[in-house]
Amino acid sequence: MTEPVRRRRTLRLRTRVTLFFSLTALVASLALAVVTYAVARSVLIEQRQETAQTQAATNAKTVFDRLREDQQFDMRDLRTEGDGFALLIEADGESSTDIRHSVEDFPSELVAAVGQGLSSRQRYELDGAPFVAIGINMPAVKATYFEAVPMATTESNLRAIATALIIGSIVTILLAGALGWWTSRRLLRPLSRVATAAGEIASGGLDARLPAESDPDLDRLASSFNEMADAVQTRIEREARFASDVSHELRSPITALTAAVEVLDGRRADLPERTQQALDVVVSQVRRFDSMVMDLLELSRIDAGSTELHREDVDPRDLIPRIAQRYGFGEVPIEFDRKVPALVKLDKLRFERILANLLENAREHGGGPVRVSVDMRGRHAFVLGVDDAGPGVARGERSRIFERFARGSAARHRVGTGLGLSLVAEHAQAHGGDAWVEDRSGGGARFLVSIQGAT
């Protein structure tokens, strides 16, 4: 059996297209999400800080006006947001809108900057909560004003935006993957039809053609494929007709030649010795020529599809010895595996040709058959084997010797038509099986034929 060529495993084209769409969507959506989040974060934080700055400036102006007018007021009357708080530091002490907070609750860098006569703002965290602190120096009233505005709402909004962007990215990736799968399926559908039609042609269905496509590019592909299939079909049919016609035309003169040679061979005693030697050469070549023409006729019928498979229940333990005896190989031992059933479904004529050709091949090129084996592989594969005592078959020739007119290097100068093993392969394929050759333990070759659906 021909050893399969090991190919590097790759992803299917449809999978690669789907992954390409998904990865493209992933990169694009992530880039868009990062940029969107960065811009939104910058804008929201800046807006929040500006709002806090405006609010703090308004409250500081209120405090400044009352201090300048020397009015009494309560810091708790100032308007601050939620958990926010304000602090006023005067020469005689500090007062706050929330007695729980003091100057230590503001960033030391901000306090130091304001203490140096500057007004500033700074983002920081207090007890794990985000705030923006604003410090305003009021030298005219010898006081400094601080206000802390909570940023929790802004952070919450940013988390909501991030969550929405992540969900949007996931949905985009899923939609892109679905689009890639649908697109690849739509694009590969014509290629699948091409592959199906090519497979039908390869299996003998030369009439397989592609339908016209609505897309101009795909229609060009279909037209080119159909033109190629027409050319291949025409050439194969022409060559098959030629081989069949030549074989038929040769049959009559070969029959006449064979009859004449047989007459001469029957009276060889009347001929001189040198003439007898020449007659032997003529007889062997005419018989070889007749065998070749018969094989060619059989192959031409197979190529034309005029021979059908007719399976019937047969007893292999009775059929195989009778075939071996009929072709002069009755002394060859035949071994049946215990798994071989009593009845198998075979085409008796084709099976006879398989076994006879393998036995003849072993006699002509392998030193004679030494064993015939029959066993089962799997539940339905019936396997016939013929062992010979010849030099074996080189690994590089094991698939080629089943081609027509092909011979192994060990049989180059031996008698034979080069068609016997090709007929074996053709009849095996007709049974849904295969033909191959292996090394025989102890030397020689083992020719094997599998027949599918025998049980």
C-alpha positions in Angstrom: 0.0 0.0 0.0 1.3 3.4 -0.9 2.6 5.2 2.2 0.7 8.5 2.7 2.7 11.7 2.4 2.8 13.5 5.8 1.8 17.1 5.5 2.1 19.8 8.1 -1.2 20.2 9.8 -2.6 23.7 9.2 -5.9 25.4 9.9 -8.7 25.2 7.4 -9.1 28.2 5.1 -12.5 28.9 6.5 -11.1 28.9 10.1 -8.2 31.1 9.0 -10.6 33.6 7.4 -12.8 33.6 10.5 -9.8 34.1 12.8 -8.5 36.9 10.5 -11.9 38.8 10.8 -12.0 38.2 14.5 -8.4 39.3 15.2 -8.9 42.4 13.0 -12.0 43.3 14.9 -10.2 42.6 18.2 -7.3 45.0 17.3 -9.6 47.6 15.9 -12.1 47.5 18.8 -9.4 47.5 21.4 -7.6 50.4 19.8 -10.9 52.3 19.5 -11.8 51.4 23.1 -8.5 52.6 24.5 -8.6 55.8 22.6 -12.2 56.5 23.5 -11.6 55.7 27.2 -8.5 57.9 27.3 -10.3 60.8 25.7 -13.5 60.4 27.8 -11.4 60.1 31.0 -9.4 63.2 30.2 -12.5 65.2 29.3 -14.6 64.1 32.3 -11.8 64.6 34.8 -11.0 68.0 33.4 -14.6 69.0 33.4 -15.0 67.8 37.0 -11.9 69.7 38.1 -13.0 72.9 36.4 -16.4 72.5 38.1 -14.7 72.0 41.4 -12.5 75.0 40.8 -15.5 77.2 40.0 -17.3 76.0 43.0 -14.3 76.5 45.3 -13.8 80.0 43.9 -17.4 80.9 44.5 -17.2 79.7 48.1 -13.9 81.4 48.7 -15.3 84.7 47.4 -18.2 84.3 49.9 -15.8 83.7 52.7 -13.5 86.6 51.6 -16.5 89.1 51.5 -17.6 88.2 55.0 -14.2 88.3 56.4 -13.5 91.7 54.8 -16.7 93.0 56.2 -15.9 91.4 59.5 -19.2 89.5 59.5 -19.8 86.5 61.6 -20.7 83.3 59.7 -20.6 79.5 60.0 -18.5 77.5 57.6 -21.3 74.9 57.6 -23.4 77.4 55.7 -21.2 76.9 52.6 -22.5 74.7 49.8 -20.3 71.6 49.3 -21.1 68.5 47.3 -22.0 65.2 49.0 -19.0 64.0 50.9 -17.0 67.1 50.1 -15.8 69.5 52.8 -14.1 72.9 53.1 -11.6 74.4 55.5 -10.7 78.0 56.4 -7.4 78.8 58.1 -7.1 82.2 59.8 -4.5 83.7 62.1 -6.5 82.7 65.1 -7.2 79.1 64.0 -9.1 76.9 61.5 -12.8 76.1 61.0 -14.3 73.5 58.7 -17.7 72.6 57.2 -17.2 69.1 58.8 -15.7 68.8 62.2 -14.3 65.4 61.2 -11.8 67.0 58.9 -8.8 69.2 59.4 -5.8 70.5 57.4 -4.2 67.0 57.7 -6.9 65.7 55.4 -5.5 67.8 52.5 -2.4 67.0 50.5 0.7 68.4 52.2 2.1 69.6 48.8 -1.0 71.6 48.2 -1.0 73.1 51.8 2.7 74.0 51.4 2.1 75.7 48.0 -0.9 77.7 49.3 1.2 78.7 52.3 3.7 80.2 50.0 1.0 82.5 48.6 -0.1 80.4 45.6 -3.5 79.1 44.7 -3.4 75.5 43.4 -5.4 72.2 43.0 -4.5 68.6 43.3 -6.1 65.2 42.9 -5.6 62.7 45.7 -7.3 59.9 47.7 -8.7 60.1 51.2 -9.6 56.9 52.9 -9.7 55.2 49.5 -12.1 57.7 47.9 -10.9 60.0 45.1 -11.0 63.8 45.7 -9.8 67.0 44.0 -8.5 69.6 46.5 -8.4 73.3 45.7 -6.4 75.7 47.8 -6.9 79.5 47.5 -4.7 82.1 49.3 -6.4 85.2 50.5 -3.6 87.6 51.8 -6.0 90.6 52.0 -7.8 88.9 54.9 -4.8 86.9 56.1 -6.6 83.6 55.5 -6.3 80.5 53.3 -9.3 78.5 52.0 -9.3 74.8 51.1 -12.0 72.7 49.6 -12.1 69.0 48.8 -14.6 67.9 46.1 -15.4 64.2 45.7 -14.6 62.5 42.3 -16.5 59.3 43.1 -19.2 60.1 40.5 -16.7 60.7 37.8 -14.9 57.5 38.6 -18.2 55.6 38.6 -19.0 57.1 35.2 -15.5 56.1 33.9 -16.1 52.5 35.0 -19.4 52.4 33.3 -17.8 53.7 30.1 -15.0 51.1 30.4 -17.6 48.3 30.9 -19.6 49.5 27.9 -16.5 49.6 25.7 -15.4 46.1 26.8 -18.9 44.7 26.1 -19.0 46.6 22.8 -15.6 45.1 21.9 -16.7 41.6 22.7 -19.9 42.0 20.7 -17.9 43.5 17.8 -15.5 40.5 17.8 -18.3 38.0 17.9 -20.1 39.8 15.0 -16.8 40.0 13.1 -16.2 36.3 13.6 -19.7 35.4 12.4 -19.3 37.7 9.4 -15.9 36.1 8.7 -17.5 32.6 8.9 -20.4 33.6 6.7 -18.1 35.3 4.2 -15.7 32.5 4.0 -18.5 30.0 3.6 -19.9 32.1 0.8 -16.5 32.5 -0.9 -15.6 28.8 -0.5 -18.9 27.5 -1.8 -17.8 27.7 -5.4 -14.4 26.1 -4.6 -16.3 23.3 -2.8 -18.3 22.7 -6.0 -15.0 22.7 -8.0 -13.5 20.2 -5.6 -16.6 18.0 -5.8 -16.6 18.1 -9.6 -12.9 17.4 -9.7 -13.4 14.4 -7.4 -16.2 13.0 -9.6 -14.0 13.4 -12.7 -11.0 11.7 -10.9 -13.3 8.8 -9.9 -14.4 8.3 -13.5 -17.4 10.6 -13.8 -16.1 12.5 -16.8 -19.5 14.2 -17.3 -19.3 16.2 -14.1 -19.5 20.0 -14.8 -20.0 23.2 -12.9 -23.2 25.3 -13.1 -22.9 28.9 -14.3 -22.3 31.5 -11.6 -23.9 34.9 -11.2 -20.6 36.6 -10.2 -18.4 37.4 -13.3 -15.2 36.3 -11.7 -16.7 33.0 -10.4 -18.4 32.4 -13.7 -15.0 32.7 -15.4 -13.7 30.0 -13.0 -16.6 27.7 -13.8 -16.3 28.2 -17.5 -12.5 27.5 -17.4 -13.1 24.4 -15.3 -15.8 23.1 -17.7 -13.5 23.8 -20.7 -10.7 21.9 -19.1 -13.1 19.0 -18.2 -14.3 18.9 -21.8 -10.8 18.7 -23.1 -9.8 16.0 -20.6 -12.9 14.0 -21.3 -12.3 14.2 -25.1 -8.7 13.2 -24.8 -9.4 10.3 -22.4 -12.3 9.0 -24.5 -10.2 9.4 -27.7 -7.3 7.4 -26.1 -9.7 4.8 -24.7 -11.3 4.4 -28.2 -7.9 4.2 -29.8 -6.7 1.5 -27.4 -9.9 -0.4 -27.8 -9.9 -0.2 -31.6 -6.2 -1.2 -31.8 -6.8 -4.2 -29.5 -9.8 -5.3 -31.5 -8.1 -4.9 -34.8 -5.1 -6.8 -33.6 -7.2 -9.6 -32.3 -7.9 -11.2 -35.7 -4.3 -11.3 -37.0 -3.1 -12.4 -33.6 -5.6 -15.3 -33.7 -4.5 -16.3 -37.1 -0.8 -16.0 -36.2 -1.4 -18.1 -33.1 -3.2 -20.8 -35.0 -0.5 -20.9 -37.6 2.3 -21.0 -35.0 0.5 -23.8 -33.1 0.4 -25.8 -36.3 4.1 -25.3 -36.9 4.8 -26.2 -33.3 2.8 -29.4 -33.6 5.1 -30.4 -36.5 8.4 -29.2 -34.9 9.9 -32.7 -35.2 10.0 -32.3 -39.0 12.0 -29.1 -38.7 15.8 -28.7 -38.4 17.2 -27.9 -35.0 18.0 -24.2 -35.7 14.5 -23.8 -37.2 13.1 -25.3 -34.0 15.0 -22.7 -31.9 13.6 -19.9 -34.1 10.1 -21.5 -33.8 10.4 -21.5 -30.0 11.1 -17.7 -30.0 8.2 -17.1 -32.4 5.8 -19.2 -30.3 6.7 -17.5 -27.0 6.5 -14.0 -28.5 3.2 -14.7 -30.3 1.7 -16.1 -27.0 3.0 -13.0 -25.1 1.5 -10.8 -27.8 -1.8 -12.6 -27.6 -1.8 -12.2 -23.8 -1.0 -8.5 -24.1 -3.9 -8.0 -26.6 -6.3 -9.8 -24.2 -5.2 -7.7 -21.3 -5.5 -4.5 -23.4 -9.1 -5.5 -24.4 -9.9 -6.1 -20.7 -8.5 -2.7 -19.7 -10.3 -1.0 -22.5 -13.6 -2.5 -21.3 -12.9 -1.3 -17.8 -12.0 2.2 -19.0 -15.2 2.3 -21.0 -17.2 1.3 -18.0 -18.8 -1.7 -19.8 -17.9 -4.1 -17.1 -20.1 -4.0 -14.0 -19.5 -5.5 -10.6 -21.6 -8.5 -9.9 -21.2 -9.6 -6.3 -22.5 -13.0 -5.2 -22.0 -15.1 -2.1 -19.1 -17.5 -2.5 -17.2 -19.8 -0.2 -13.5 -18.7 -0.3 -12.3 -22.0 1.0 -13.7 -23.7 -2.1 -13.2 -21.0 -4.7 -9.5 -20.1 -4.1 -8.2 -23.7 -4.3 -10.2 -24.3 -7.5 -8.7 -21.1 -9.1 -5.2 -22.1 -8.1 -5.7 -25.6 -9.5 -7.1 -24.3 -12.8 -4.0 -22.2 -13.4 -1.5 -24.8 -12.4 -0.8 -23.7 -8.9 -2.6 -26.5 -7.0 0.5 -27.3 -4.9 0.8 -23.8 -3.4 -0.3 -23.8 0.3 -3.3 -21.7 1.1 -3.9 -20.4 4.6 -7.2 -19.1 5.9 -7.5 -17.0 9.0 -10.1 -18.1 11.4 -11.9 -14.8 11.1 -12.7 -15.4 7.4 -16.4 -16.2 7.2 -17.9 -19.1 5.3 -19.4 -16.9 2.7 -18.1 -13.6 1.3 -19.6 -11.3 -1.4 -17.3 -11.2 -4.4 -17.4 -10.8 -8.2 -16.1 -14.3 -9.1 -14.7 -13.4 -12.5 -12.9 -10.3 -11.3 -11.6 -12.2 -8.2 -10.3 -15.0 -10.5 -8.4 -12.5 -12.6 -6.9 -11.0 -9.4 -5.7 -14.3 -8.0 -4.5 -15.7 -11.4 -2.5 -12.5 -12.2 -0.9 -12.5 -8.8 0.1 -16.1 -9.1 1.4 -15.6 -12.7 3.3 -12.5 -11.5 4.9 -14.5 -8.7 5.9 -17.3 -11.2 7.4 -14.9 -13.8 9.1 -12.4 -11.5 9.2 -13.7 -8.0 10.7 -17.3 -8.2 7.2 -18.7 -7.9 4.4 -18.4 -5.3 5.2 -19.9 -1.9 2.0 -19.1 -0.1 -1.5 -17.8 -0.5 -3.1 -16.2 2.6 -6.6 -15.0 3.3 -7.7 -13.0 6.3 -10.0 -10.2 7.4 -9.0 -6.6 8.3 -11.7 -4.8 10.2 -15.3 -6.0 9.9 -15.8 -5.9 6.1 -12.3 -5.9 4.4 -11.4 -9.2 2.8 -7.6 -9.4 2.2 -5.9 -11.8 -0.3 -2.1 -12.2 -0.1 0.3 -14.0 -2.4 3.9 -14.5 -1.2 6.8 -15.2 -3.5 10.5 -16.1 -3.1 11.9 -13.5 -5.4 14.2 -10.5 -4.8 11.4 -8.4 -3.5 10.3 -4.9 -4.7 12.3 -1.8 -4.0 10.4 0.8 -1.9 10.6 3.4 -4.6 8.8 1.1 -7.1 6.0 -0.2 -4.9 3.3 2.1 -6.2 4.6 2.4 -9.8 4.5 -1.3 -10.5 0.7 -1.2 -10.4 0.7 1.2 -13.3 0.2 0.0 -16.9 3.3 -1.3 -18.7 5.4 -0.6 -15.6 7.9 -3.1 -14.3 10.2 -3.3 -11.3 13.9 -3.2 -11.8 14.1 -6.9 -10.9 11.7 -7.8 -13.8 13.2 -5.6 -16.6 14.5 -8.6 -18.6 11.9 -11.1 -17.9 8.9 -12.2 -19.9 5.6 -10.3 -19.3 3.3 -7.7 -20.6 3.5 -5.2 -17.7 -0.3 -5.2 -17.5 -1.1 -8.0 -15.0 -0.6 -5.9 -11.8 -2.5 -3.0 -13.3 -5.4 -5.3 -13.9 -5.2 -6.5 -10.3 -5.3 -2.8 -9.1 -8.3 -2.0 -11.4 -10.3 -5.0 -10.2 -9.4 -4.3 -6.6 -10.7 -0.7 -7.0 -13.9 -2.0 -8.6 -14.4 -3.8 -5.3 -13.8 -0.6 -3.4 -10.4 -1.9 -2.2 -6.7 -1.4 -3.0 -3.6 -3.4 -4.1 -0.1 -3.0 -2.6 3.1 -4.9 -1.9 5.1 -5.4 1.2 8.3 -7.2 2.2 7.8 -10.9 3.1 9.5 -12.0 6.3 12.3 -14.3 5.3 12.8 -12.5 1.9 10.7 -12.0 -1.1 7.6 -9.9 -1.7 4.0 -10.2 -0.5 1.3 -8.8 -2.8 -1.9 -7.9 -1.1 -5.4 -7.0 -2.3 -8.2 -5.7 -0.1 -11.8 -6.1 -1.1 -14.3 -3.9 0.8 -17.9 -4.9 1.6 -17.2 -8.6 1.4 -19.2 -9.3 4.5 
